Amino acid sequence: MTVIERVRSADGTEIALEQVTDGPRHLLLVPGGPAGRRRWARTAALLDGHYACWLMDRRGKGDSGDTLPYAFAREFEDLRAATGRLASQGPLSVGANSSGASVVLGAAVRGLPVSELFLYEPPWPVDGPLTPPATIDALDVMITDGDRAGAVTRALTEVVGVPAAAVRGLRTLPTWAERVALVHTWTREMREVDRLPGIDALAAVDVPVVLLLGDRSPDHLRRATTAIAAVLPRATVVPLPGQGHGALDEAPAVVAEALLARVTPS
């Protein structure tokens, strides 16, 4: 099943949502970094019958609009528009990865109307800024100069901490072209991640939060996930054995299994 809807955010930006599965529960899935909504599609397909999965294009990506100036605060409003639309149909869960998970968590601090969150390694500046401004500036110069693929490679190795050999593997995947096309949206997110509030603000998130954590993920993401879990009132850390930060691409069944383990009979 494929149903595409558009909701209007507070600043008038249209946000695209695509329903790809059916089920008794609703689950909004939000991608991170330079990715459109289909980054969650393979995992969502494995949830059919359990969740009505909705894939979301964040602003500036895919079929969603983009209104400047950009800020996470605008993305919080986008999520409120999307969840407001879906929550009217019953209890709503939200799943997200990487910077998408950071946005969801930031929106949850402000009272997002959801019943549960599944967050896969949200970057959070628990030890201070994650990315030096000079690095982000250099990436923007590479993008302006047309070296978009080089910018993706540098960001993956220097910012995310993906080993060079693993990046070479990523370049062979169908998702590489999307990363290159959307890399300009990634650097603005890096700046916003480092403007997120202190981690103590997360104590206001009073819904169950499942934090997915790869045992091969970069140290800064493992530290952030662990620190977030310690602050959230109702957090559970679920390990993803043998996985790093890219399980949505490399092992979607592992992610789906982690989500399905939380499903209780209706």
C-alpha positions as CSV (number, residue, x, y, z in Angstrom):
1,M,0.0,0.0,0.0
2,T,1.2,3.5,-0.8
3,V,-0.6,6.6,0.4
4,I,1.1,10.0,0.2
5,E,-0.3,12.9,2.2
6,R,1.0,16.4,2.9
7,V,0.7,18.3,6.1
8,R,1.4,22.0,6.5
9,S,3.9,23.1,9.2
10,A,3.6,26.3,11.2
11,D,5.6,28.4,8.7
12,G,3.6,27.0,5.8
13,T,6.1,24.4,4.6
14,E,4.5,21.3,3.2
15,I,5.8,18.0,4.7
16,A,5.3,14.8,2.8
17,L,4.2,11.6,4.5
18,E,3.9,8.2,2.8
19,Q,2.0,5.3,4.2
20,V,3.7,2.0,3.1
21,T,2.3,-0.7,5.4
22,D,-0.8,-1.4,7.4
23,G,-1.4,-2.5,10.9
24,P,-3.3,-1.8,14.2
25,R,-0.7,0.7,15.4
26,H,0.7,3.8,13.7
27,L,4.4,4.4,13.4
28,L,6.0,7.6,11.9
29,L,9.6,7.0,10.7
30,V,12.0,9.9,10.4
31,P,15.4,9.6,8.6
32,G,18.6,11.2,9.6
33,G,21.3,13.1,7.8
34,P,21.3,13.3,4.0
35,A,18.4,10.9,3.4
36,G,14.8,11.0,2.2
37,R,11.9,9.1,3.6
38,R,12.7,5.8,1.8
39,R,15.8,5.2,4.0
40,W,13.4,3.5,6.4
41,A,11.5,1.6,3.7
42,R,13.2,-1.8,4.0
43,T,12.7,-1.8,7.8
44,A,9.1,-0.7,7.4
45,A,8.3,-3.5,5.0
46,L,9.2,-6.0,7.7
47,L,6.7,-4.3,10.1
48,D,3.7,-4.8,7.8
49,G,0.7,-6.2,9.7
50,H,2.1,-4.9,13.0
51,Y,2.4,-1.2,12.2
52,A,0.8,1.2,9.8
53,C,4.2,2.8,8.9
54,W,4.4,6.4,7.6
55,L,7.7,7.5,6.1
56,M,8.4,11.2,6.5
57,D,10.5,13.5,4.2
58,R,12.1,16.1,6.4
59,R,12.1,19.6,5.2
60,G,14.5,20.2,2.2
61,K,14.4,16.5,1.3
62,G,12.3,14.5,-1.2
63,D,8.8,15.7,-1.7
64,S,8.8,18.1,1.3
65,G,9.2,21.9,0.9
66,D,11.9,24.0,2.5
67,T,11.5,27.5,4.0
68,L,14.6,29.5,5.2
69,P,16.1,30.2,7.6
70,Y,16.6,26.6,8.6
71,A,16.5,25.6,12.3
72,F,15.7,22.5,14.3
73,A,12.9,24.6,15.8
74,R,11.2,24.6,12.4
75,E,11.7,20.8,12.3
76,F,10.1,20.5,15.7
77,E,7.1,22.2,14.2
78,D,7.1,19.9,11.2
79,L,6.9,16.9,13.6
80,R,4.1,18.5,15.5
81,A,2.2,18.9,12.3
82,A,2.9,15.3,11.2
83,T,2.1,13.7,14.6
84,G,-1.0,15.9,15.0
85,R,-2.3,14.4,11.8
86,L,-1.5,10.8,12.6
87,A,-2.3,10.8,16.4
88,S,-5.9,11.6,15.5
89,Q,-6.1,8.0,14.3
90,G,-5.0,6.5,17.7
91,P,-1.8,5.9,19.6
92,L,1.3,6.9,17.7
93,S,4.9,5.8,17.9
94,V,7.8,7.5,16.2
95,G,11.0,6.0,15.1
96,A,14.1,7.9,13.9
97,N,17.8,7.5,13.3
98,S,20.8,9.7,13.6
99,S,20.1,13.5,13.3
100,G,16.4,12.6,12.7
101,A,16.4,11.0,16.1
102,S,17.9,14.2,17.6
103,V,15.1,16.2,16.1
104,V,12.5,13.8,17.4
105,L,14.0,13.9,20.9
106,G,14.2,17.7,20.8
107,A,10.5,17.9,19.8
108,A,9.6,15.4,22.5
109,V,11.1,17.8,25.1
110,R,8.4,20.2,23.9
111,G,5.6,17.8,24.4
112,L,5.2,15.9,21.1
113,P,1.9,13.9,21.2
114,V,3.3,10.3,20.9
115,S,3.0,7.2,23.0
116,E,6.5,5.8,22.4
117,L,9.8,6.6,20.7
118,F,12.3,4.3,18.9
119,L,15.6,6.3,18.5
120,Y,18.7,4.9,16.8
121,E,21.8,6.6,18.1
122,P,20.8,10.3,18.2
123,P,23.8,12.6,18.2
124,W,23.8,14.9,21.2
125,P,26.5,17.2,22.4
126,V,26.9,15.5,25.8
127,D,30.7,16.1,25.8
128,G,30.6,19.5,24.2
129,P,30.3,20.4,20.4
130,L,30.4,17.3,18.2
131,T,31.7,19.0,15.0
132,P,34.2,21.9,14.9
133,P,32.6,24.8,13.0
134,A,35.8,24.9,10.8
135,T,35.0,21.4,9.7
136,I,31.4,22.3,8.8
137,D,32.7,25.4,7.0
138,A,35.1,23.2,5.0
139,L,32.4,20.8,4.0
140,D,30.2,23.7,2.8
141,V,33.1,24.9,0.7
142,M,33.5,21.5,-0.9
143,I,29.7,21.4,-1.6
144,T,29.8,24.9,-3.2
145,D,32.8,23.9,-5.3
146,G,30.9,20.8,-6.6
147,D,32.7,18.1,-4.7
148,R,29.6,16.8,-3.1
149,A,30.8,13.1,-3.0
150,G,34.0,14.2,-1.4
151,A,32.0,16.1,1.2
152,V,29.9,13.0,2.0
153,T,33.1,10.9,2.4
154,R,34.7,13.5,4.6
155,A,31.6,13.9,6.8
156,L,31.2,10.2,7.2
157,T,34.8,9.7,8.3
158,E,35.5,12.8,10.3
159,V,32.0,13.6,11.7
160,V,30.3,10.3,12.1
161,G,33.4,8.2,12.6
162,V,32.8,5.6,9.9
163,P,36.0,3.7,9.0
164,A,37.3,4.4,5.5
165,A,36.8,0.8,4.4
166,A,33.2,1.0,5.4
167,V,32.7,4.3,3.5
168,R,34.0,2.5,0.4
169,G,31.3,0.0,0.9
170,L,28.7,2.7,1.3
171,R,29.7,4.1,-2.0
172,T,28.5,0.9,-3.7
173,L,25.0,1.1,-2.3
174,P,22.0,2.6,-4.1
175,T,21.6,5.1,-1.2
176,W,25.0,6.7,-2.1
177,A,23.5,8.9,-4.8
178,E,20.9,10.2,-2.4
179,R,23.5,11.0,0.2
180,V,25.4,13.0,-2.4
181,A,22.3,14.8,-3.6
182,L,21.3,15.8,-0.1
183,V,24.6,16.5,1.5
184,H,23.9,20.3,1.6
185,T,21.1,19.6,4.1
186,W,23.5,17.7,6.3
187,T,25.9,20.5,7.2
188,R,23.1,22.7,8.5
189,E,21.9,19.9,10.7
190,M,25.4,19.5,12.1
191,R,25.3,23.1,13.2
192,E,21.9,22.6,14.8
193,V,23.0,19.5,16.7
194,D,25.6,21.5,18.5
195,R,23.0,24.1,19.5
196,L,20.8,21.5,21.2
197,P,20.2,22.1,24.9
198,G,22.0,20.5,27.8
199,I,21.2,16.9,28.3
200,D,19.4,17.5,31.5
201,A,16.5,19.0,29.4
202,L,15.7,15.4,28.3
203,A,14.3,14.6,31.7
204,A,11.1,16.3,30.5
205,V,10.4,13.4,28.0
206,D,8.0,11.3,29.9
207,V,7.1,8.6,27.4
208,P,8.8,5.2,26.9
209,V,11.9,5.6,24.7
210,V,13.7,2.7,23.2
211,L,17.3,3.6,22.3
212,L,18.9,1.3,19.6
213,L,22.6,1.1,19.9
214,G,25.0,-0.8,17.7
215,D,27.9,-2.5,19.4
216,R,30.2,-1.4,16.6
217,S,29.1,2.2,16.4
218,P,31.5,5.2,16.9
219,D,32.4,6.0,20.5
220,H,30.8,9.4,20.5
221,L,27.5,8.0,19.4
222,R,27.7,5.2,22.0
223,R,28.5,7.8,24.7
224,A,25.6,10.0,23.7
225,T,23.1,7.2,23.7
226,T,24.3,6.0,27.1
227,A,24.1,9.5,28.5
228,I,20.7,10.1,27.0
229,A,19.4,6.8,28.5
230,A,20.6,7.9,32.0
231,V,18.6,11.1,31.9
232,L,15.4,9.9,30.3
233,P,12.8,8.8,32.9
234,R,11.6,5.8,30.9
235,A,14.4,4.6,28.6
236,T,15.4,1.2,27.5
237,V,18.7,0.5,25.6
238,V,18.4,-2.2,23.0
239,P,21.7,-3.5,21.6
240,L,22.0,-4.2,17.9
241,P,24.7,-7.0,17.8
242,G,27.3,-6.7,15.1
243,Q,26.0,-3.4,13.9
244,G,27.3,0.1,13.6
245,H,25.5,3.3,12.7
246,G,24.2,2.1,9.3
247,A,22.0,-0.9,10.1
248,L,19.0,0.7,8.2
249,D,21.1,0.1,5.1
250,E,23.0,-3.0,6.1
251,A,20.7,-5.0,8.3
252,P,17.1,-3.7,8.3
253,A,15.8,-7.0,9.7
254,V,17.9,-6.4,12.8
255,V,16.2,-3.0,13.3
256,A,12.8,-4.4,12.6
257,E,13.3,-7.2,15.1
258,A,14.2,-4.7,17.8
259,L,11.0,-2.8,17.1
260,L,8.8,-5.9,16.9
261,A,10.1,-7.1,20.3
262,R,8.3,-4.1,21.8
263,V,4.9,-5.1,20.3
264,T,2.4,-6.5,22.7
265,P,-0.8,-8.2,21.5
266,S,-3.7,-5.8,20.9
